[in-house]
Structures are given as structure tokens and as C-alpha cells.
Amino acid sequence: MNGELFTRVGRALRSVHCDIGAAECHGMLCGMLSGPNNFDPGLWLDHVGGGERNLFASGEPRAALEELMRETLSAMGAEDYQLELLLPDDDAALSARAAGFADWCRGFLSGLGLSGIASLEALGEDAREFLADLSRFTSLAMDADGDEEDERALVELTEFTRMGVMLVRAELGEGPSEQDDDLPDVTLH
């Protein structure tokens, strides 16, 4: 995922006065795609829009979220698992990137809950530990002018999270991929 998509989705969400930003929106999408139930784009939109799905009925908000959904489905369905977390660009302040990462983690946990997971007992110990770590990451904060070690730590946490998402998806039974016949319509209803 690139910074251009992050900016586009963020702008679209702000234009319809959503309470969440691009990173949290993407985290929620990834959480819902990682769960045991088939992905329901309408449920995702309901939660992104605070119960106002019609915010995304047309125009740029609709187009931006459709692109985000297409890109994410493609990345999560690829054999080499190309998922990248939708976060602020590397040239953004470290504090903004850390806040975006914390928001992404919050969104993922929310989305996983929305996906129909009945109990964390359905997951193995490693996946449960990963989700506990993710919960701690939701309060991550770093100074704007962090040092090289802080930069490296954020990169490592991001990669750890990406790999953890793969683990959760594998344990819960991977959701739809681009090759599946039951791929959800990427047109938002």
C-alpha cells in the first residue's frame, strides 16, 4: 500500500466526517478479512461510517474505499502474502507513524471481533499472544523526533504485526482471496 492511498482514504473519510482515519479503517478491514466468517462489505461500512453506510453511496468516499478493499483483498489473497499496513508515509513524523500504527492495531482488533470470532480459544497460543501484543500496541506513542533505534523498532513492530495477521488468518481459515469463486463483490452496496 502506498502513501497516496493512505492520503486518499483519509481525505475521503474526513469528507464524510468519519470518526476513524485511514489506518484504523484499513486495520478493521484486515481484521474482518482474517476472521472465520465471510467478509461482509456492508458491515464494514456500517462500522467505518458509525452506522451511516450511505456516507459511502457515491463519489470519492465510495471510490476510495472500493480501491482500499480491492488492494487489500488482492494483497491478502496473494500466494506470497503481499499485505502492507496502510500507514502514514515514512517521511511523516515518527509520532504520526506510531499513532497510525496504534490506530491500525485498534482497527484490526475491532474488525476481528466483527468477523464473528466466537472465542479466542479458537486460536493457538501464538496467535492469542499476538493479539495480546496487538492490544498493547494500541497505546503506542513515540516522540516526533525519535532516534534511529525508535525508527527501527517501529519497522520491526510493523513487520511483526504483518506476520501475526498471517498467523491469525491461517488459524481461523483464510477468508476469500482473488482466486476464490466466492470473492465478495468489491462494489460497495
TIPATI-130717 format. One record per residue: chain; residue in one letter; z, y, x of N, C-alpha, C in turn. Coordinates in steps of 0.05 Angstrom, whole numbers, plus 32768, in hexadecimal, padded with zeros to 4 digits. Example, Ala and Ser with C-alpha at 12.3 -4.5 7.8 and 13.67 -1.06 7.14 Angstrom:
2
  kette  rest   nzz   nyy   nxx  cazz  cayy  caxx   czz   cyy   cxx
      A     A  809C  7F8E  8108  809C  7FA6  80F6  809C  7FBE  8108
      A     S  808E  7FD3  8101  808F  7FEB  8111  809D  8001  8102
//
This chain:
189
  kette  rest   nzz   nyy   nxx  cazz  cayy  caxx   czz   cyy   cxx
      A     M  8000  7FE9  8011  8000  8000  8000  8000  8019  8012
      A     N  7FF4  802D  8009  7FF2  8044  801A  8000  805C  800E
      A     G  8003  8070  801F  8011  8089  8017  8003  8097  8000
      A     E  7FE8  8094  7FFF  7FD9  80A1  7FEA  7FE1  8096  7FCE
      A     L  7FE4  807B  7FCD  7FEC  806F  7FB4  8009  8077  7FAD
      A     F  801B  8078  7FC0  8036  8081  7FBC  8036  809D  7FAF
      A     T  8027  80AF  7FBB  8025  80CA  7FB1  8019  80CB  7F95
      A     R  8004  80BC  7F91  7FF7  80BB  7F76  800A  80B1  7F61
      A     V  8017  809B  7F66  8029  8090  7F52  8041  80A3  7F4D
      A     G  804C  80AE  7F63  8062  80C1  7F60  805A  80D9  7F4F
      A     R  8043  80E4  7F54  8039  80FB  7F45  8035  80F4  7F28
      A     A  802A  80DC  7F23  8025  80D3  7F07  8040  80D0  7EF8
      A     L  8053  80C4  7F05  806E  80C0  7EF8  807B  80DB  7EF3
      A     R  807A  80ED  7F06  8085  8108  7F01  8077  8117  7EEB
      A     S  805D  8113  7EE8  804E  8122  7ED4  8056  811A  7EB8
      A     V  8061  8102  7EB4  806B  80FA  7E9A  8089  80F9  7E99
      A     H  8096  8105  7EAD  80B3  8109  7EAE  80C3  80EF  7EAE
      A     C  80B9  80DC  7EBE  80C8  80C3  7EC1  80E0  80C7  7ED2
      A     D  80F5  80B7  7ECD  810D  80B9  7EDD  810C  80AA  7EF7
      A     I  80F7  809B  7EFC  80F5  808C  7F15  80DD  8095  7F24
      A     G  80DD  8090  7F3E  80C7  8098  7F4F  80B6  8080  7F56
      A     A  80A3  8085  7F67  808E  8070  7F6E  809B  8058  7F7B
      A     A  80AE  805B  7F8D  80B9  8044  7F9B  80C8  8032  7F87
      A     E  80D9  803E  7F76  80E8  802E  7F63  80D5  8021  7F4E
      A     C  80C1  802F  7F46  80AD  8024  7F34  809F  800B  7F40
      A     H  8098  800D  7F59  808C  7FF6  7F67  809F  7FDF  7F6B
      A     G  80B8  7FE6  7F72  80CC  7FD1  7F75  80D0  7FC2  7F5B
      A     M  80D1  7FD1  7F45  80D4  7FC4  7F2A  80BD  7FB1  7F25
      A     L  80A5  7FBB  7F2A  808D  7FAA  7F26  808F  7F91  7F37
      A     C  8096  7F93  7F50  8098  7F7B  7F61  80AE  7F68  7F58
      A     G  80C4  7F73  7F4E  80DA  7F62  7F44  80D0  7F53  7F2B
      A     M  80C2  7F60  7F1A  80B8  7F53  7F02  80A4  7F3E  7F08
      A     L  8093  7F43  7F1C  807F  7F30  7F25  808B  7F18  7F34
      A     S  80A3  7F1B  7F3D  80B0  7F06  7F4D  80C1  7EF3  7F3B
      A     G  80C6  7EFB  7F23  80D7  7EEB  7F11  80CA  7ED3  7F05
      A     P  80DA  7EC4  7EF5  80D0  7EAB  7EEA  80BD  7EAE  7ED3
      A     N  80BE  7EC4  7EC4  80AC  7EC7  7EAD  8092  7ED5  7EB4
      A     N  807E  7ED1  7EA3  8065  7EDF  7EA6  8069  7EFD  7EA5
      A     F  805B  7F0B  7EB6  805E  7F28  7EB7  8053  7F35  7E9D
      A     D  8063  7F47  7E92  805C  7F56  7E7A  8059  7F73  7E82
      A     P  8040  7F7D  7E85  803C  7F99  7E8C  8049  7FAC  7E78
      A     G  804A  7FA5  7E5F  8057  7FB7  7E4B  8075  7FBA  7E50
      A     L  8082  7FA5  7E57  809F  7FA6  7E5D  80A3  7FB8  7E76
      A     W  8092  7FB5  7E8A  8094  7FC5  7EA2  8091  7FE3  7E9A
      A     L  807D  7FE9  7E8B  8078  8005  7E82  808F  8010  7E72
      A     D  809B  7FFF  7E61  80B2  8008  7E51  80C8  8011  7E63
      A     H  80CD  8002  7E78  80E4  8009  7E89  80DD  8020  7E9D
      A     V  80C4  8021  7EA6  80BC  8037  7EB7  80BE  8051  7EA7
      A     G  80B5  8051  7E8F  80B4  8069  7E7E  80CD  806E  7E6E
      A     G  80E2  805F  7E73  80FB  8063  7E64  80F8  805E  7E46
      A     G  80E8  804A  7E40  80E3  8042  7E24  80CB  8050  7E17
      A     E  80BE  8061  7E27  80A7  8070  7E1D  808D  8066  7E29
      A     R  8084  804E  7E21  806C  8042  7E2B  8054  8054  7E27
      A     N  8053  8063  7E12  803C  8074  7E0C  8037  808A  7E21
      A     L  804B  808E  7E33  8047  80A2  7E48  802F  809A  7E5A
      A     F  8029  8080  7E5A  8014  8075  7E6B  7FFB  806D  7E5B
      A     A  7FF7  8079  7E44  7FE1  8071  7E33  7FC6  8079  7E3E
      A     S  7FC5  808E  7E4D  7FAB  8098  7E57  7FAF  80AA  7E70
      A     G  7F99  80B2  7E7A  7F99  80C6  7E90  7FA2  80BB  7EAB
      A     E  7FAA  80CD  7EBC  7FB3  80C6  7ED7  7FCC  80B4  7ED7
      A     P  7FE0  80B9  7EC7  7FF7  80A6  7EC8  7FEE  8089  7EC3
      A     R  7FDC  8085  7EB0  7FD2  806A  7EAB  7FC2  805F  7EC2
      A     A  7FB0  806F  7ECD  7F9F  8067  7EE3  7FAF  8060  7EFC
      A     A  7FC3  8071  7F01  7FD4  806D  7F19  7FE4  8052  7F17
      A     L  7FEF  804D  7F00  7FFF  8034  7EFD  7FED  801C  7EFC
      A     E  7FD5  801F  7EF1  7FC2  8008  7EF1  7FBB  8002  7F0E
      A     E  7FB6  8016  7F1E  7FAF  8011  7F3A  7FC6  8004  7F49
      A     L  7FDF  800E  7F44  7FF6  8002  7F50  7FF9  7FE5  7F48
      A     M  7FF5  7FDF  7F2F  7FF7  7FC3  7F26  7FE1  7FB2  7F33
      A     R  7FC9  7FBB  7F33  7FB3  7FAC  7F3F  7FB8  7FA6  7F5D
      A     E  7FC0  7FBB  7F6C  7FC5  7FB8  7F88  7FDC  7FA4  7F8D
      A     T  7FF1  7FA6  7F7D  8008  7F95  7F81  8002  7F78  7F7A
      A     L  7FF4  7F74  7F64  7FEC  7F58  7F5C  7FDB  7F4C  7F72
      A     S  7FC9  7F5C  7F7D  7FB7  7F52  7F92  7FC7  7F4B  7FAB
      A     A  7FD9  7F5C  7FB3  7FE9  7F58  7FCB  7FFC  7F40  7FC8
      A     M  8009  7F3E  7FB1  801C  7F28  7FAD  800E  7F0D  7FA9
      A     G  7FF5  7F0E  7F9F  7FE7  7EF6  7F9A  7FD7  7EEC  7FB2
      A     A  7FD4  7EFC  7FC7  7FC4  7EF5  7FDE  7FD2  7EDE  7FED
      A     E  7FC2  7ECC  7FF8  7FCE  7EB5  8006  7FDF  7EBE  801E
      A     D  7FD7  7ED4  802B  7FE6  7EDD  8043  7FFB  7EF2  803B
      A     Y  8000  7EF4  8021  8015  7F05  8017  8015  7F21  8024
      A     Q  8004  7F32  8019  7FFF  7F4C  8025  8010  7F62  8019
      A     L  8025  7F5B  800A  8035  7F70  7FFD  8041  7F83  8011
      A     E  803E  7F9C  800B  804D  7FB2  801A  805C  7FC1  8005
      A     L  8075  7FC9  800C  8085  7FD8  7FF9  8079  7FF4  7FF7
      A     L  8077  7FFF  7FDF  806D  8019  7FDB  8083  802D  7FE1
      A     L  8081  8039  7FF8  8096  804B  8002  8089  8065  800D
      A     P  8099  807A  8011  808E  8092  801D  8081  808C  8038
      A     D  806D  809C  803F  805F  8099  8058  8072  809B  8070
      A     D  8069  808F  8086  8078  808F  809F  807D  80AB  80AA
      A     D  806D  80BF  80A2  8071  80DA  80AB  8085  80E9  809A
      A     A  808F  80DD  8085  80A5  80EA  8075  80BF  80E8  8084
      A     A  80D2  80F9  807E  80EC  80F8  808B  80F9  80DD  8087
      A     L  8108  80D4  809B  8115  80BA  809A  8127  80B8  8081
      A     S  8135  80CE  807A  8146  80CD  8063  8136  80C8  8049
      A     A  811E  80D3  8047  810D  80CF  8030  8103  80B2  802F
      A     R  80FC  80A7  8046  80F3  808C  8047  8109  8078  8040
      A     A  8121  807E  804A  8138  806D  8044  813F  806F  8026
      A     A  813E  8086  801B  8143  8089  7FFE  812E  807B  7FEE
      A     G  8115  807C  7FF6  8100  806E  7FE9  8104  804F  7FEA
      A     F  810D  8046  8001  8113  8029  8005  8129  8021  7FF2
      A     A  813F  8031  7FF1  8155  802B  7FDF  814C  802A  7FC2
      A     D  813B  803D  7FBA  8130  803E  7F9F  811F  8025  7F9A
      A     W  810F  801C  7FAE  80FE  8005  7FAA  8110  7FEC  7FA5
      A     C  8126  7FEA  7FB5  8138  7FD3  7FB1  8145  7FD4  7F96
      A     R  814D  7FEB  7F8C  8159  7FEE  7F72  8144  7FE5  7F5C
      A     G  812C  7FEE  7F60  8116  7FE6  7F4D  8111  7FC8  7F4D
      A     F  8111  7FBC  7F65  810C  7F9F  7F66  8122  7F90  7F57
      A     L  813B  7F97  7F5C  8151  7F89  7F4F  814F  7F8C  7F30
      A     S  8148  7FA4  7F28  8145  7FA9  7F0B  812E  7F99  7F00
      A     G  8117  7F99  7F0E  8100  7F8A  7F05  8105  7F6C  7F04
      A     L  8114  7F62  7F18  811A  7F45  7F18  812B  7F3E  7F00
      A     G  813E  7F50  7EF9  814E  7F4B  7EE1  813D  7F4C  7EC8
      A     L  8129  7F5D  7EC7  8118  7F5F  7EB0  8105  7F47  7EAE
      A     S  8101  7F39  7EC4  80EE  7F23  7EC5  80F6  7F0A  7EB7
      A     G  810F  7F09  7EAE  8118  7EF2  7E9F  8129  7EDF  7EAF
      A     I  8131  7EE6  7EC7  8142  7ED4  7ED7  815D  7ED1  7EC8
      A     A  8164  7EB9  7EC1  817C  7EB4  7EB1  8195  7EB5  7EC2
      A     S  8192  7EAC  7EDB  81AA  7EAA  7EED  81A0  7EAA  7F0A
      A     L  81B0  7EB5  7F1B  81AA  7EB4  7F37  81AE  7E98  7F42
      A     E  81BA  7E87  7F33  81BE  7E6B  7F3B  81A3  7E5D  7F3D
      A     A  818E  7E68  7F30  8174  7E5C  7F32  8168  7E60  7F4E
      A     L  8175  7E70  7F5E  816C  7E76  7F79  817D  7E67  7F8E
      A     G  8171  7E61  7FA4  817F  7E55  7FBB  8192  7E6A  7FC8
      A     E  81A2  7E60  7FDA  81B6  7E72  7FE7  81A8  7E89  7FF6
      A     D  8193  7E83  8004  8185  7E99  8014  817B  7EAF  8001
      A     A  816F  7EA7  7FEB  8165  7EBB  7FD8  817B  7ECB  7FCB
      A     R  8191  7EBD  7FC5  81A8  7ECC  7FBA  81B4  7EDF  7FCE
      A     E  81B5  7ED7  7FE7  81BF  7EE9  7FFC  81AC  7F01  8000
      A     F  8192  7EFC  7FFE  817E  7F11  8000  8183  7F26  7FE9
      A     L  8187  7F1C  7FD1  818B  7F2F  7FBA  81A6  7F3E  7FBE
      A     A  81BA  7F32  7FC9  81D3  7F40  7FCF  81CE  7F56  7FE4
      A     D  81BE  7F4F  7FF8  81B6  7F64  800C  81A7  7F7A  7FFF
      A     L  8194  7F73  7FEE  8184  7F88  7FE0  8196  7F9A  7FCF
      A     S  81AA  7F8F  7FC3  81BD  7F9F  7FB4  81CB  7FB3  7FC6
      A     R  81D2  7FAB  7FDE  81DF  7FBD  7FF1  81CB  7FD3  7FFA
      A     F  81B2  7FCB  7FFD  819D  7FDE  8006  8199  7FF5  7FF2
      A     T  81A1  7FF1  7FD9  819C  8006  7FC5  81AC  8020  7FCB
      A     S  81C0  801E  7FDC  81CF  8035  7FE4  81CA  803E  8001
      A     L  81B4  8035  800C  81AC  803C  8027  81A7  805A  8029
      A     A  81B1  8066  803E  81AC  8083  8043  81AA  8086  8062
      A     M  8198  8096  806A  8195  809C  8087  8190  80BA  808A
      A     D  8198  80C4  80A1  8194  80E1  80A7  8176  80E6  80AA
      A     A  816E  80FE  80A2  8152  8106  80A4  8148  8105  80C0
      A     D  8159  810B  80D3  8150  810B  80EF  815C  80F3  80FE
      A     G  815B  80DC  80F2  8164  80C4  80FF  8156  80BE  8119
      A     D  8162  80AD  8129  8156  80A7  8143  8143  808F  8141
      A     E  8139  8087  8158  8126  8071  8159  8132  8057  814F
      A     E  814C  8054  8154  815A  803B  814A  815B  803B  812C
      A     D  815F  8052  811F  815F  8053  8102  8143  804D  80F7
      A     E  812F  8057  8104  8113  8052  80FC  810E  8034  80FD
      A     R  8115  8027  8113  8111  800B  8116  8121  7FFB  8101
      A     A  8139  8004  80FB  8149  7FF6  80E7  813C  7FF7  80CC
      A     L  8131  800D  80C4  8124  800F  80AA  810B  7FFE  80A9
      A     V  80FC  7FFD  80BF  80E5  7FEB  80C0  80ED  7FCE  80BD
      A     E  8103  7FC6  80CA  810D  7FAB  80C9  8117  7FA4  80AD
      A     L  8125  7FB7  80A0  812E  7FB2  8085  8117  7FAF  8071
      A     T  8102  7FBF  8075  80EB  7FBD  8064  80DD  7FA2  8067
      A     E  80DA  7F99  807F  80CE  7F7F  8084  80DF  7F68  8079
      A     F  80F9  7F6B  807E  810C  7F57  8073  8109  7F55  8054
      A     T  8107  7F6C  8048  8104  7F6D  802B  80EA  7F61  8022
      A     R  80D5  7F67  802F  80BB  7F5C  8028  80BC  7F3D  802A
      A     M  80C8  7F33  803F  80CA  7F16  8042  80DE  7F0A  802D
      A     G  80F3  7F18  8026  8105  7F0F  8011  80F8  7F0D  7FF6
      A     V  80E6  7F20  7FF0  80D7  7F1F  7FD7  80C6  7F05  7FD6
      A     M  80BA  7EFE  7FEC  80AB  7EE5  7FEE  80BD  7ECD  7FE7
      A     L  80D5  7ECD  7FF3  80E7  7EB7  7FEE  80EF  7EB5  7FD1
      A     V  80F5  7ECC  7FC4  80FD  7ECC  7FA8  80E5  7EC2  7F97
      A     R  80CE  7ECC  7F9C  80B6  7EC3  7F8D  80B1  7EA5  7F90
      A     A  80B5  7E9B  7FA8  80B0  7E7E  7FAD  80C5  7E6D  7F9E
      A     E  80DD  7E76  7F9D  80F2  7E67  7F90  80F1  7E68  7F72
      A     L  80E7  7E7E  7F67  80E6  7E81  7F4A  80CB  7E78  7F3F
      A     G  80B9  7E6F  7F50  809F  7E68  7F47  808D  7E80  7F46
      A     E  807B  7E82  7F58  806A  7E99  7F5B  805E  7EA1  7F40
      A     G  805E  7EBA  7F3B  8051  7EC5  7F23  8033  7EC5  7F26
      A     P  8025  7ED4  7F16  8008  7ED4  7F17  7FFD  7EDF  7F31
      A     S  7FE7  7ED4  7F39  7FD9  7EDF  7F50  7FBC  7EE5  7F47
      A     E  7FAD  7EF1  7F58  7F92  7EF8  7F50  7F81  7EDF  7F4A
      A     Q  7F88  7EC9  7F56  7F79  7EB1  7F52  7F80  7EA2  7F38
      A     D  7F97  7EA9  7F2C  7FA0  7E9B  7F14  7F8F  7EA2  7EFC
      A     D  7F8B  7E8E  7EEA  7F7D  7E93  7ED2  7F8D  7EA5  7EBE
      A     D  7FA7  7EA4  7EC1  7FB8  7EB3  7EAE  7FC1  7ECE  7EBA
      A     L  7FB1  7EDA  7ECB  7FB7  7EF4  7ED6  7FB9  7F08  7EC0
      A     P  7FCE  7F18  7EBF  7FD0  7F2B  7EAA  7FBA  7F40  7EAC
      A     D  7FB2  7F4A  7E95  7F9F  7F5F  7E94  7FAA  7F77  7EA2
      A     V  7F9C  7F82  7EB6  7FA7  7F99  7EC4  7FA2  7FB3  7EB6
      A     T  7F98  7FB1  7E9E  7F96  7FC9  7E8E  7FB0  7FCC  7E7F
      A     L  7FBC  7FE3  7E81  7FD5  7FE7  7E74  7FD1  7FEC  7E56
      A     H  7FE1  7FDF  7E46  7FDF  7FE2  7E29  7FF3  7FF6  7E1E
//
